[in-house]
Amino acid sequence: MARRTTTSAKSAAPTPPERIVDIDVADEMRGAFLEYAVSVIHARALPDARDGLKPVHRRILYSMSEMGLRPDRGHVKSSRVVGEVMGKYHPHGDTAIYDALVRMAQPFAMRLPLVDGHGNFGSLDDGPAASRYTEARMAPAALLMVGSLDEDTVPFVPNYDDQLLQPEVLPAAYPNLLVNGTTGIAVGMATQMPPHNLVEVIGAARHLLTHPQCSLDDLMRFVPGPDLPGGGRIVGLDGIRDAYLTGKGTFRTRATTRVEKVSPRRQGIVVTELPYLVGPEKVIEKIKDAVQGKRLEGIADVKDLSDRSHGLQLVIEIKNGFNPEAVLEKLYRLTPMEESFSINNVALVDGTPRTMGLKELLQVYVDFRVDVVRRRTEHRLRKRQDRLHLVDGLLIAILDIDEVIQVIRTSDDAATARQRLQDVFDLSEAQATYILDLQLRRLTKFSKLELEQEQEELRRQIAELEEILGDERVLIRLVSTELADVAKKHGTPRRTVLLESAGVPAATSTPLEIADDPCWVLLSTTGLLARTTSEDEPSRTGGRSRHDGVVAAIRTTARGEVGIVTSAGRVARVGALELPTLPPTNDAPSLSGGAPVGAYLDLGVDERVLTLTSLAPDSPGLALGTAQGIVKRVTPDVPKGATWEVIGLKDGDEVVGAVELRTGEEELVFVTSDAQLLHFNATVVRPQGRGAGGMAGIRVAAGERVRFFGALDGSADGIVVTVSGSADALPGTDPGALKVTPFAEYPSKGRGTAGVRAHRFLKGEDTLLLAWVGPADARASAANGVAIDLPPAEGRRDGSGTPAQRAIGGIGAW
């Protein structure tokens, strides 16, 4: 037991006797601890599931908005922002506020930074400069968080001293909690959520808006996994699905590496991306400790060549006689080049901490966003109705302006004039007051026309706003459209590669000399490269690829080389030995253990990988087709360089298709965006040298382009797959109309002609989104790589398609 003594005293008054209250220490500590825990949970550590922000982040963004620190204004000292936040809304110390501001400005911590920082805001290995040395302003994405705050979209609550008001939550025009992730440690609970891709998350939110009963698998077609700011690779997807289902799960992240010659005599491992929030100095320190402790062998040197122009580049030099793949596997085990991330999706819902899966998180957000848009619409409706009321009164006054002036002049005071105006012209008090405040310059004929136009426009806007509030479907469609606009303006491509497995790990017993056995090099629809361990051609019909599709397969040897053909008309040499090895299988190969093409080839802006080609001198050569309808057969001439040009492209043109010829007598096929198909025999195209520009293949209409170019063996049964849609649709959101037709339906035409119609457009369709011609044993893949079966080839040559189940990202035969 403990005693609490209470006394009271007044000036010049005798001291009353002490009053001692006996309390239980356990009850007192329990109550005090509970109050402290609740305060930490609500006021500091856990984010709100609606806007994804903790109180300190919310107050920083609100203060910067009130200070006018928009992206089009100049930066101000960070200490000024910190002082404003601490003095008005967050009395918890300047260090905590500045740390929160710094994190919102770090592109390696946030997938979509909310603060535009100027100065040293730190790195993965070093902290930021003091707030007096850095400057800040709102990033463009922050405007989406605070937009329409002045339109009664969210409730406001008093600040800590009840002198000011602050928003309880920000309107948040996108699901910030999933996009940027968060970390926080409260009392008895914690949260840790990885960042995701904005376009993918918004796609899932829009799907949930229109399909409230959808399953988790439906949502994971849009959000297959986290998208970390630094890229890297996520190995193993089971833990991600567990987290999306239950709110808790674990996945492993690996560095993105490639093995290459770092000196004329030595190979090395070049690290271009590291796991989330892992810096190069930490990796170097762990490598040195492992080498000195005799736990890691084969490392000659480690250099950090990172800079602002080329980004992260950590070069690990391998000693002669050591297999780089075996050394790399040890690096994964002994250093932070492979890390685990534990997902714990804990956030506040109605002030209560909850652990939520992907669908619950999205549902909380979409419900909140619908409410925000509804409140905003109601506010705008009230404003326009009030304005229309004033305009109506003003028009009445202008029509009888002489009588209005007479009434005002004969009144004793303003109150009398206001009352007489109401009585004479049947006006409201607000209208009468507005007329009394009328300026003489508004009494012109032009002003009357302006008021009538404003009246008509206000009535039109009021009708639109009432329609939104009167029909839930219109409201949901508006929310979905606004989300699509955000994705279109602020979305970026996925940076993190998702791998179902790590492929075949290199063990310590891997032989130093690798035999030059026959193998196949494969390219997938999502741009992954790998090689097989067998000389047998990979099965195309015996199995099902779970996550990806094969679009090119070249036979070579383990020490052989193949060429990667790109849309810029160049070929890059890559050794088969550098590629990950797929495990033997009798089914169709799955390239989820492959490596991205970007690990072996630096692609230019808008440059894409098209196919693989053999570098054997006895090959029939390569056939190319361009967007402007040019066709070219390239003679089998392989120079010694790492990359070389295979076609001279005109300005604005690019290669859309390339195919490795086997006999030289295949049928070459073009398909254009306006659904014209032309095919002719490869023998009518004369082989040319690497520098030549090709010859006319198909006549392309003005404003159109070639969607597909390929080749089909005349002895094989082929199919034509076309997907139509709208050119204005947001990529990945419009599945399009799909049609599969036998290739025999299309007659052969001469080279240089326009071909024949291959697809009839329906209402709302104006282009082919995708076209493909090839063997009948083909399957499609979604934009995220998930395999899709194609319907039977029963379409008519000039018929229209049927709605596809989902957006198709690629087609190939496996």
C-alpha positions in Angstrom: 0.0 0.0 0.0 1.1 3.6 -0.5 -0.1 6.9 0.8 -1.0 10.0 -1.2 -0.9 13.2 0.7 -3.0 16.1 -0.4 -2.8 19.7 1.0 -4.3 23.0 0.1 -3.1 26.5 1.1 -4.4 30.0 0.8 -2.6 33.3 1.5 -2.8 34.4 5.1 -4.9 31.3 6.0 -4.1 28.6 8.5 -2.8 25.3 7.0 -5.6 22.7 7.1 -4.7 19.2 8.4 -3.2 16.8 5.9 -5.6 14.4 4.1 -4.0 11.1 3.4 -5.5 8.7 0.9 -4.5 5.1 0.9 -4.1 3.6 -2.7 -2.9 0.3 -4.0 0.5 0.6 -5.8 -0.4 -2.1 -8.3 -3.6 -0.4 -9.3 -1.9 3.0 -9.6 0.9 1.6 -11.8 -1.5 -0.4 -13.9 -3.6 2.7 -14.6 -0.6 4.9 -15.3 0.9 2.4 -17.6 -2.3 1.9 -19.4 -2.7 5.6 -20.0 0.9 5.8 -21.2 0.4 2.8 -23.6 -2.7 4.3 -25.1 -1.0 7.6 -25.5 2.0 6.1 -27.3 -0.3 3.9 -29.6 -2.5 6.8 -30.6 -0.3 9.8 -30.5 3.1 8.5 -31.7 3.8 5.0 -32.8 1.0 3.5 -35.0 -0.3 4.9 -38.3 -3.9 5.5 -39.2 -5.1 3.0 -41.7 -7.0 5.7 -43.7 -4.1 8.0 -44.6 -1.2 5.8 -43.5 0.4 8.5 -41.4 1.4 8.8 -37.8 0.4 12.0 -36.0 3.8 13.6 -36.4 3.9 13.0 -40.2 0.3 14.3 -40.5 1.1 17.4 -38.6 4.3 18.1 -40.6 2.4 17.9 -43.9 -0.5 20.0 -42.6 1.9 22.7 -41.3 3.8 22.8 -44.6 0.5 23.2 -46.4 -0.5 26.0 -44.1 2.9 27.6 -44.6 2.4 27.5 -48.4 5.5 25.3 -49.0 4.1 24.0 -52.3 6.3 22.3 -54.9 6.3 25.5 -57.1 7.6 27.6 -54.2 11.1 27.9 -52.8 12.6 25.7 -50.1 12.7 27.0 -46.5 15.0 26.0 -43.7 13.9 22.6 -42.2 14.3 24.1 -38.7 11.6 26.6 -39.5 9.2 23.8 -40.4 10.2 21.9 -37.3 9.6 24.9 -35.1 6.2 25.5 -36.6 5.1 21.9 -36.1 6.5 21.7 -32.5 5.0 25.1 -31.4 1.5 24.6 -32.8 0.7 20.8 -33.0 3.4 18.4 -31.8 5.1 19.3 -28.5 7.3 16.2 -28.3 10.7 17.6 -29.2 12.4 18.9 -32.3 14.5 15.7 -32.9 11.5 13.4 -33.4 9.9 15.9 -35.7 13.0 16.4 -37.8 13.7 12.6 -38.0 10.1 12.1 -39.3 10.6 15.0 -41.9 13.9 13.5 -43.1 12.3 10.0 -43.6 9.6 11.5 -45.8 12.3 13.1 -48.0 14.5 10.0 -48.4 13.9 8.2 -51.8 15.5 5.0 -50.5 13.0 4.8 -47.6 9.8 6.0 -49.3 8.4 4.6 -52.5 6.7 8.0 -53.1 8.5 10.7 -51.1 6.3 13.3 -49.6 8.9 16.0 -48.9 11.3 17.6 -51.4 14.5 18.0 -49.5 17.4 20.2 -50.4 20.7 19.5 -48.8 22.2 16.5 -47.0 19.2 14.4 -46.0 21.4 11.3 -45.3 22.1 8.0 -47.0 21.7 4.4 -46.2 25.0 4.5 -44.2 25.0 8.1 -42.9 22.5 10.3 -41.1 21.3 13.7 -42.3 22.8 17.1 -41.6 21.2 19.2 -38.8 17.9 20.9 -39.5 19.6 24.3 -39.7 21.7 23.2 -42.7 18.9 21.6 -44.8 15.8 23.0 -46.6 12.5 21.5 -47.4 9.2 21.9 -49.2 6.3 19.7 -50.1 6.8 17.0 -52.8 4.1 16.7 -55.6 2.8 13.6 -53.9 2.2 15.5 -50.6 -0.4 17.7 -52.5 -2.4 14.5 -53.0 -2.4 13.9 -49.2 -3.7 17.4 -48.2 -5.8 18.2 -51.3 -9.4 19.5 -50.6 -8.7 19.9 -46.9 -10.6 23.2 -47.0 -13.7 21.5 -48.4 -14.9 19.9 -45.2 -13.6 16.5 -46.3 -12.3 15.4 -42.9 -13.0 16.3 -39.3 -10.8 18.7 -37.4 -9.8 18.4 -33.7 -8.2 20.8 -31.3 -4.4 20.8 -30.9 -2.6 20.1 -27.6 -3.5 23.5 -26.0 -7.0 23.9 -27.6 -5.9 27.1 -29.4 -5.8 25.7 -32.9 -7.5 23.1 -35.0 -5.7 20.3 -36.9 -7.1 17.5 -39.2 -7.9 14.2 -37.5 -6.8 12.5 -40.8 -5.7 13.8 -44.2 -7.9 13.2 -47.3 -5.2 11.0 -48.9 -5.9 10.7 -52.7 -4.0 7.4 -52.8 -3.5 4.4 -50.4 -0.4 5.9 -48.7 -0.1 3.2 -46.1 0.5 0.4 -48.7 2.5 2.6 -51.1 5.0 4.0 -48.6 4.8 1.4 -45.9 5.7 2.2 -42.3 7.5 1.1 -39.1 6.7 1.8 -35.5 7.1 0.4 -32.1 4.3 1.0 -29.6 3.8 -0.5 -26.1 3.1 -4.2 -26.4 2.7 -4.0 -30.2 4.6 -2.9 -33.3 4.0 -2.4 -37.0 6.2 -3.0 -40.0 4.9 -2.7 -43.6 6.9 -2.7 -46.8 6.3 -0.2 -49.6 4.4 -1.2 -52.8 4.0 0.1 -56.3 1.5 3.0 -56.7 0.0 1.7 -60.0 -0.5 -1.8 -58.6 -2.1 -0.7 -55.4 -4.4 1.7 -57.1 -5.4 -1.0 -59.6 -6.3 -3.3 -56.7 -8.3 -0.5 -54.9 -10.2 0.3 -58.1 -11.0 -3.4 -58.6 -12.2 -3.6 -55.0 -14.4 -0.6 -55.5 -16.3 -2.3 -58.4 -16.1 -5.9 -57.0 -16.5 -5.7 -53.2 -16.8 -9.5 -53.0 -13.5 -10.2 -54.8 -11.0 -12.7 -53.3 -7.4 -12.2 -52.2 -6.2 -14.0 -55.4 -8.1 -11.4 -57.4 -6.3 -8.6 -55.6 -2.9 -10.3 -55.9 -3.2 -10.2 -59.7 -2.8 -6.5 -59.2 -0.5 -6.5 -56.2 1.8 -9.5 -56.6 4.1 -8.3 -53.9 6.0 -5.4 -52.3 7.9 -3.0 -54.6 10.9 -1.7 -52.6 12.4 1.7 -53.3 15.9 0.3 -53.9 14.8 -2.5 -56.2 16.5 -5.8 -55.4 14.8 -9.2 -55.6 12.3 -10.8 -53.4 12.9 -14.6 -53.1 9.9 -16.7 -52.2 6.3 -15.6 -52.5 4.6 -17.8 -49.9 5.4 -15.5 -47.0 3.9 -12.5 -49.0 0.7 -14.3 -49.5 0.5 -15.2 -45.8 1.0 -11.5 -44.9 -1.7 -10.5 -47.4 -4.1 -13.1 -45.9 -3.4 -12.7 -42.2 -1.4 -9.5 -41.8 1.8 -11.3 -40.8 4.4 -13.0 -42.9 8.1 -13.0 -43.9 10.0 -12.8 -47.1 13.6 -12.6 -48.1 15.2 -9.9 -50.2 18.4 -10.4 -52.2 20.8 -8.0 -53.8 20.7 -7.6 -57.6 24.1 -8.9 -58.9 25.8 -9.8 -62.1 29.1 -11.6 -62.7 31.4 -9.9 -65.2 35.0 -9.2 -66.0 36.2 -6.4 -63.7 39.8 -6.6 -65.0 41.4 -8.3 -68.0 42.3 -11.3 -65.8 39.7 -11.4 -63.1 36.0 -11.8 -62.7 33.9 -10.0 -60.2 30.5 -9.7 -58.7 28.9 -6.3 -59.4 26.1 -5.4 -56.9 23.7 -2.8 -58.4 20.8 -3.1 -55.9 20.8 -4.0 -52.2 18.0 -5.2 -49.9 15.7 -2.6 -48.4 17.5 -0.1 -46.1 20.8 -1.9 -46.4 23.8 0.4 -47.3 27.0 -0.6 -49.1 29.3 0.3 -46.2 27.5 -2.2 -44.0 28.0 -4.9 -46.6 31.7 -4.0 -47.0 32.2 -4.2 -43.3 30.5 -7.6 -43.0 32.6 -8.9 -46.0 35.8 -7.8 -44.4 34.9 -9.4 -41.1 34.0 -12.7 -42.8 37.3 -12.7 -44.8 39.4 -11.9 -41.7 37.6 -14.6 -39.8 38.4 -17.2 -42.5 34.6 -17.8 -43.0 34.7 -16.4 -46.6 37.3 -17.3 -49.2 37.8 -16.2 -52.8 37.5 -12.4 -52.3 40.4 -10.4 -53.6 39.0 -6.9 -53.1 35.8 -4.9 -52.5 35.3 -1.4 -54.1 32.4 1.0 -53.7 32.1 2.7 -57.1 28.7 4.2 -56.4 28.0 7.8 -57.6 25.1 10.0 -58.5 25.4 9.4 -62.2 25.5 5.5 -62.1 23.8 4.8 -58.8 24.9 1.9 -56.6 27.8 -0.1 -57.9 29.6 -2.4 -55.4 32.3 -4.4 -57.1 33.5 -7.6 -55.4 36.6 -8.9 -57.1 37.0 -12.7 -57.2 40.4 -14.5 -56.9 41.5 -16.6 -59.9 40.4 -20.2 -59.5 37.2 -19.5 -57.5 33.7 -19.9 -58.9 31.9 -16.6 -58.6 28.5 -18.3 -58.2 29.8 -20.3 -55.2 31.3 -17.1 -53.7 28.0 -15.3 -54.3 26.0 -17.9 -52.4 28.3 -17.5 -49.4 27.9 -13.8 -49.6 24.1 -14.3 -49.4 24.5 -16.4 -46.3 27.2 -14.4 -44.4 26.4 -10.7 -45.3 23.4 -8.4 -45.5 23.2 -9.0 -49.3 20.3 -11.2 -48.3 17.9 -10.1 -45.5 14.6 -11.1 -44.2 11.7 -8.7 -43.8 8.9 -9.5 -41.4 5.6 -8.0 -42.3 3.3 -7.0 -39.4 0.3 -5.0 -40.8 -0.9 -3.2 -37.6 -2.7 0.1 -38.0 -5.4 2.1 -36.3 -9.0 1.6 -37.4 -11.5 3.9 -35.6 -8.8 4.4 -33.0 -8.3 0.7 -32.3 -5.1 -1.2 -33.4 -5.9 -4.0 -35.8 -3.8 -6.5 -37.7 -5.1 -6.6 -41.3 -4.5 -8.4 -44.6 -4.4 -6.8 -48.0 -8.1 -6.8 -48.6 -8.9 -5.3 -45.2 -6.3 -2.5 -45.7 -7.7 -1.7 -49.1 -11.3 -1.8 -47.8 -10.6 0.6 -45.0 -9.0 3.0 -47.5 -11.7 2.8 -50.2 -14.5 3.3 -47.7 -12.6 6.3 -46.3 -12.0 7.8 -49.8 -15.6 7.3 -50.8 -16.6 9.2 -47.7 -14.1 12.0 -48.5 -15.4 12.5 -52.0 -19.0 12.4 -50.7 -18.2 15.1 -48.1 -16.3 17.2 -50.7 -19.2 16.9 -53.1 -21.7 18.0 -50.4 -19.5 21.0 -49.6 -19.2 22.0 -53.2 -22.9 21.7 -53.7 -23.6 23.9 -50.7 -21.2 26.5 -52.0 -22.7 26.6 -55.4 -26.2 26.7 -54.1 -25.3 29.7 -51.9 -23.7 31.4 -54.8 -26.7 30.7 -57.1 -29.0 32.2 -54.4 -26.9 35.4 -54.4 -26.7 35.6 -58.2 -30.5 35.1 -58.5 -31.0 38.1 -56.1 -28.5 40.2 -57.9 -30.2 39.6 -61.2 -33.5 40.7 -59.7 -31.9 43.9 -58.5 -30.2 44.7 -61.8 -33.5 44.3 -63.6 -35.2 46.9 -61.3 -32.1 48.9 -60.4 -33.8 52.3 -60.4 -36.4 51.1 -57.9 -33.6 49.4 -55.8 -31.7 52.7 -55.7 -34.8 54.6 -54.7 -35.6 52.2 -51.9 -32.0 52.5 -50.6 -31.9 56.3 -50.9 -35.2 56.7 -49.0 -34.2 54.5 -46.1 -33.0 55.9 -42.9 -30.2 53.3 -42.3 -28.7 50.1 -43.7 -30.9 47.9 -41.6 -34.1 49.6 -42.8 -32.9 49.4 -46.4 -32.2 45.7 -46.0 -35.7 45.1 -44.6 -37.4 47.2 -47.3 -35.5 45.3 -50.1 -36.7 42.0 -48.6 -40.3 43.2 -48.5 -40.4 45.0 -51.9 -38.5 42.4 -54.0 -39.2 39.2 -52.0 -35.5 38.7 -51.2 -33.8 36.8 -48.5 -31.6 38.6 -45.9 -28.5 37.2 -47.6 -29.6 38.5 -51.0 -30.5 41.9 -49.6 -27.2 42.3 -47.8 -25.3 41.3 -51.0 -27.2 43.9 -53.0 -26.4 46.6 -50.5 -22.7 45.7 -50.9 -23.0 45.9 -54.6 -20.4 48.1 -56.4 -21.6 50.6 -59.0 -19.3 49.2 -61.7 -21.4 46.0 -61.6 -24.4 47.9 -63.0 -23.4 47.5 -66.6 -25.0 45.5 -69.4 -21.9 43.3 -69.6 -22.1 42.4 -65.9 -25.7 41.3 -66.4 -24.6 39.0 -69.2 -21.8 37.6 -67.0 -24.3 37.0 -64.2 -26.7 35.1 -66.5 -23.8 33.0 -67.8 -22.7 32.3 -64.2 -26.2 31.4 -63.2 -26.4 28.9 -66.1 -23.1 27.4 -65.2 -23.9 27.1 -61.5 -27.2 25.3 -62.3 -25.3 22.8 -64.5 -22.7 22.2 -61.8 -25.4 21.8 -59.1 -27.1 19.2 -61.3 -23.8 17.2 -61.7 -23.1 17.3 -58.0 -26.6 16.2 -57.1 -26.3 13.3 -59.5 -23.1 12.2 -57.7 -24.8 12.4 -54.3 -28.0 10.7 -55.6 -26.4 7.7 -57.2 -23.8 5.6 -55.3 -22.6 4.1 -58.6 -21.7 7.6 -60.0 -19.9 8.4 -56.7 -17.9 5.2 -56.9 -17.1 5.8 -60.6 -15.8 9.3 -59.7 -13.6 7.9 -56.9 -12.2 5.2 -59.3 -11.5 7.8 -62.0 -9.6 10.1 -59.6 -7.5 7.1 -58.5 -6.7 6.3 -62.1 -5.6 9.9 -62.7 -3.2 9.7 -59.7 -1.7 6.4 -61.0 -1.3 7.9 -64.5 0.4 11.0 -63.3 2.5 9.7 -60.4 3.0 6.0 -61.2 6.4 4.5 -61.9 7.5 1.1 -63.2 8.1 -1.8 -60.7 11.6 -1.9 -59.4 11.7 -5.1 -57.3 11.8 -8.4 -59.1 9.6 -11.2 -57.6 11.0 -14.7 -57.7 9.1 -17.7 -56.5 12.5 -19.4 -55.6 16.2 -18.5 -55.8 16.8 -21.0 -58.5 19.5 -23.6 -58.0 21.9 -22.3 -55.2 25.6 -22.6 -55.8 27.0 -24.9 -53.1 30.5 -24.9 -51.7 31.1 -28.1 -53.7 30.5 -26.4 -57.0 33.4 -27.4 -59.3 35.7 -24.6 -60.3 35.7 -25.7 -64.0 32.3 -25.9 -65.6 31.9 -28.4 -68.4 30.9 -27.1 -71.8 27.7 -29.2 -72.0 24.8 -28.5 -74.4 22.1 -26.3 -73.0 19.2 -24.0 -73.9 19.1 -20.3 -73.1 15.5 -19.0 -72.4 13.9 -15.6 -72.3 10.5 -15.1 -70.5 7.6 -12.6 -71.1 8.6 -10.6 -68.0 12.3 -10.2 -69.2 14.0 -13.0 -67.2 16.9 -15.0 -68.6 18.0 -18.5 -67.6 19.6 -21.6 -69.1 18.8 -25.2 -68.8 21.1 -28.1 -67.9 19.8 -30.4 -70.7 20.4 -30.4 -74.5 16.8 -31.5 -75.0 14.5 -28.7 -76.2 12.3 -27.4 -73.4 8.8 -28.8 -73.4 6.2 -26.4 -74.8 3.1 -28.5 -74.3 3.9 -31.0 -71.5 3.3 -28.7 -68.6 2.1 -25.4 -67.2 4.4 -22.5 -66.2 3.0 -21.2 -62.9 4.4 -17.6 -63.1 5.9 -16.8 -66.5 6.1 -17.7 -70.1 9.0 -18.5 -72.5 9.1 -16.3 -75.6 12.5 -17.3 -77.0 14.7 -20.4 -76.7 18.2 -20.7 -78.2 20.3 -23.9 -78.3 24.0 -23.4 -77.3 26.6 -24.7 -74.9 27.4 -23.8 -71.3 30.4 -21.8 -72.4 28.7 -20.5 -75.5 27.1 -17.1 -76.2 23.8 -15.8 -77.5 22.6 -12.4 -78.6 19.9 -10.3 -77.0 18.0 -8.3 -79.6 16.5 -5.0 -78.5 14.0 -2.5 -80.0 16.8 -0.1 -80.7 18.1 -2.4 -83.4 21.1 -3.6 -81.5 22.4 -7.0 -80.3 24.2 -7.5 -77.0 26.4 -10.6 -76.4 25.8 -12.6 -73.2 27.5 -15.8 -72.1 25.3 -18.8 -71.2 27.6 -19.4 -68.2 26.6 -16.0 -66.7 22.9 -17.0 -66.5 21.1 -18.7 -63.6 20.5 -22.4 -64.2 17.0 -23.9 -64.1 16.5 -27.3 -62.4 15.7 -30.3 -64.7 12.0 -30.8 -65.4 9.7 -32.6 -67.8 7.1 -29.9 -67.7 7.1 -26.5 -69.3 10.0 -24.5 -67.7 9.3 -21.9 -65.1 11.7 -18.9 -65.2 10.8 -17.6 -61.8 14.4 -18.4 -60.8 15.9 -16.5 -63.7 17.6 -13.2 -63.7 16.3 -9.9 -65.3 17.8 -8.8 -68.6 18.8 -5.5 -66.9 21.4 -7.4 -65.0 23.3 -8.1 -68.3 22.3 -5.2 -70.5 21.9 -1.4 -69.9 18.8 -0.5 -71.8 18.2 3.0 -73.0 15.1 5.1 -72.6 12.0 3.2 -74.0 14.3 0.4 -75.2 12.9 -3.1 -74.8 14.2 -6.6 -75.2 12.6 -8.5 -78.0 14.1 -11.9 -78.4 17.3 -14.0 -78.4 19.4 -14.9 -81.4 22.1 -17.5 -82.1 25.6 -16.2 -82.8 26.6 -19.3 -84.8 28.0 -18.4 -88.2 25.9 -21.1 -90.0 22.6 -19.6 -88.9 20.1 -18.6 -91.6 20.2 -15.1 -90.0 17.8 -12.8 -88.2 14.6 -11.2 -89.5 13.6 -7.8 -88.2 10.4 -5.7 -88.5 10.0 -2.1 -87.5 7.1 0.1 -86.3 7.1 1.9 -89.7 6.7 -1.3 -91.6 10.3 -2.0 -92.6 11.5 -5.6 -92.9 15.1 -6.8 -93.0 17.0 -10.1 -93.0 20.4 -9.7 -91.4 23.4 -11.8 -92.7 25.0 -13.9 -90.0 27.9 -11.5 -89.4 29.0 -11.4 -85.7 31.6 -8.8 -84.8 33.9 -9.0 -81.7 32.3 -6.2 -79.7 29.9 -6.6 -76.7 27.1 -4.8 -78.6 26.5 -3.9 -82.3 23.8 -2.5 -84.5 21.9 -4.8 -86.9 19.7 -2.2 -88.7 19.9 1.4 -89.6 16.7 2.9 -88.2 15.1 6.1 -89.3 14.2 8.9 -86.9 11.2 7.9 -84.8 11.3 4.3 -85.8 12.0 1.2 -83.7 12.2 -2.6 -84.0 9.0 -4.2 -82.8 9.8 -7.8 -83.6 12.8 -10.0 -84.3 12.9 -13.7 -85.0 15.6 -16.3 -85.5 15.1 -18.0 -88.8 15.7 -21.8 -89.0 15.3 -22.5 -92.7 15.1 -19.1 -94.4 11.8 -20.0 -96.0 9.4 -19.1 -93.2 6.3 -16.9 -93.6 7.1 -13.4 -92.3 4.0 -11.7 -90.6 3.2 -8.1 -89.9 0.2 -6.9 -87.8 -0.6 -3.2 -87.5 -2.4 -1.1 -84.8 -5.4 -0.6 -87.2 -5.8 -4.4 -87.4 -4.2 -5.1 -90.8 -2.3 -8.4 -91.3 0.2 -9.1 -94.0 2.4 -12.2 -94.5 4.8 -13.2 -97.2 7.7 -15.7 -97.7 11.1 -14.8 -96.3 12.7 -15.7 -99.6 11.4 -12.4 -101.1 13.5 -10.5 -98.6 17.2 -10.2 -99.7 19.7 -10.6 -96.8 21.6 -7.4 -96.0 24.6 -6.3 -94.0 24.4 -5.0 -90.5 24.4 -1.3 -91.5 21.6 -1.5 -94.1 18.2 0.0 -93.4 16.0 -2.9 -94.7 13.2 -2.7 -97.3 9.4 -2.1 -97.4 7.5 -4.8 -95.5 3.9 -3.5 -95.0 2.3 -0.3 -96.0 1.3 1.5 -92.7 -1.5 4.0 -92.6 -0.9 7.5 -91.3 -0.9 7.7 -87.5 -0.7 3.9 -87.2 2.2 1.5 -86.4 3.2 -2.1 -86.5 2.1 -4.0 -83.3 3.7 -7.4 -84.2 6.3 -8.8 -86.4 7.3 -12.5 -86.4 7.7 -15.6 -88.5 5.8 -18.9 -88.8 7.0 -22.2 -90.3 4.8 -23.0 -93.3 4.4 -26.6 -92.2 3.1 -25.7 -88.7 -0.5 -24.9 -87.7 -0.5 -21.3 -86.6 -2.9 -19.0 -84.8 -3.4 -15.3 -84.8 -4.2 -13.6 -81.5 -5.4 -10.0 -81.4 -6.5 -7.9 -78.5 -8.5 -4.7 -79.2 -9.2 -1.8 -76.9 -9.0 2.0 -76.4 -5.8 3.9 -76.9 -6.8 6.2 -74.1 -7.3 3.5 -71.4 -4.8 3.4 -68.5 -2.3 0.6 -69.1 -3.2 -2.5 -67.2 -6.8 -1.5 -66.4 -8.6 -2.3 -69.7 -8.5 -6.1 -70.5 -9.6 -5.5 -74.1 -11.4 -7.8 -76.4 -9.6 -11.1 -77.4 -9.8 -13.0 -80.6 -8.0 -16.2 -81.6 -8.1 -17.1 -85.3 -6.4 -19.9 -87.4 -3.6 -18.5 -89.4 -4.9 -20.3 -92.5 -7.8 -17.8 -92.6 -5.4 -15.1 -93.9 -4.3 -15.1 -97.5 -0.8 -14.2 -98.5 -0.2 -10.8 -100.1 2.8 -9.2 -101.7 5.5 -7.4 -99.8 4.9 -3.7 -99.5 1.1 -4.0 -99.5 -1.4 -3.2 -96.8 -2.5 -6.8 -96.1 -6.0 -7.8 -95.0 -8.3 -7.0 -92.1 -7.6 -9.1 -89.0 -10.0 -7.7 -86.4 -13.2 -5.7 -86.4 -13.4 -3.0 -83.7 -16.5 -2.6 -81.5 -17.9 0.6 -80.0 -15.3 2.1 -77.7 -12.4 0.3 -79.4 -10.0 2.1 -81.8 -6.7 0.2 -81.8 -5.1 -3.2 -81.3 -3.5 -3.3 -77.9 -1.6 -6.5 -78.6 -1.1 -8.9 -81.5 0.7 -12.2 -81.8 1.2 -14.9 -84.5 2.8 -18.3 -83.8 2.3 -22.0 -83.2 -1.0 -23.2 -81.8 0.5 -24.5 -78.6 0.6 -21.0 -77.1 -0.5 -19.4 -73.8 -0.8 -15.8 -72.7 0.5 -14.1 -69.5 -0.9 -11.2 -67.5 1.0 -8.0 -67.0 2.5 -9.5 -63.7 3.5 -12.7 -65.4 0.7 -15.0 -64.3 -0.1 -17.6 -67.0 -3.4 -17.5 -68.8 -5.0 -20.1 -71.2 -6.1 -18.9 -74.6 -9.5 -19.9 -76.0 -9.8 -22.2 -79.1 -8.9 -20.7 -82.5 -12.5 -20.3 -83.7 -12.6 -16.6 -84.6 -13.3 -15.3 -88.1 -10.7 -13.3 -90.0 -12.6 -10.0 -89.9 -14.7 -10.8 -86.7 -14.6 -8.9 -83.4 -13.2 -10.2 -80.1 -14.8 -11.3 -76.8 -14.0 -9.5 -73.5 -10.8 -10.9 -71.9 -10.8 -11.8 -68.2 -7.7 -9.6 -67.4 -5.2 -7.5 -69.2 -2.7 -9.5 -71.2 1.0 -8.6 -71.0 2.5 -11.1 -73.4 2.0 -14.3 -75.4 4.4 -17.1 -76.1 4.6 -20.8 -76.9 5.9 -23.0 -74.2 
